[in-house]
Amino acid sequence: QVQLVESGGGLVQAGGSLRLSCAASGRTFGTYTMAWFRQAPGKERELVAAISWSGGSTYYADSVKGRFTISRDNAKNTVYLQINSLKPEDTAIYYCASGVRAYPSRFSTEKDYNYWGQGTQVTVSS
């Protein structure tokens, strides 16, 4: 069992920045990819960023490239998402996820991730 807990969400103005954190605990054995997903009201959950165990491979959705940065600290079992130049369209619940069968790619989707956090709300005002 692995537990993931997100934090760092909140209400910010457009153009602002936010840093999300996801701490993992439990049986975190082996190499695994970690990712951030988000789900806006009335929309499906989408992959926004992912990172390999070593940190050497990352993926970003086109809509967030240049604004979002994913990173991880394996010693702390924590993954981060630095979000800059926030837009109202970024408003969503953000979830972190981990999966040993997943890869930092658009082709690794929800089904490839084994564990999920509870989500943290990000709200961006105009």
Stockholm file with secondary structure:
# STOCKHOLM 1.0

chainA/1-126         QVQLVESGGGLVQAGGSLRLSCAASGRTFGTYTMAWFRQAPGKERELVAAISWSGGSTYYADSVKGRFTISRDNAKNTVYLQINSLKPEDTAIYYCASGVRAYPSRFSTEKDYNYWGQGTQVTVSS
#=GR chainA/1-126 SS CEEEEEECCEEEETTCCEEEEEEEEECCCSCCEEEEEEECTTSCCEEEEEECSSSCCEEECTTTTTTEEEEEETTTTEEEEEECSCCGGGCEEEEEEEESSCCSSTTCCGGGCCEECCCEEEEEEC
#=GC SS_cons         CEEEEEECCEEEETTCCEEEEEEEEECCCSCCEEEEEEECTTSCCEEEEEECSSSCCEEECTTTTTTEEEEEETTTTEEEEEECSCCGGGCEEEEEEEESSCCSSTTCCGGGCCEECCCEEEEEEC
//
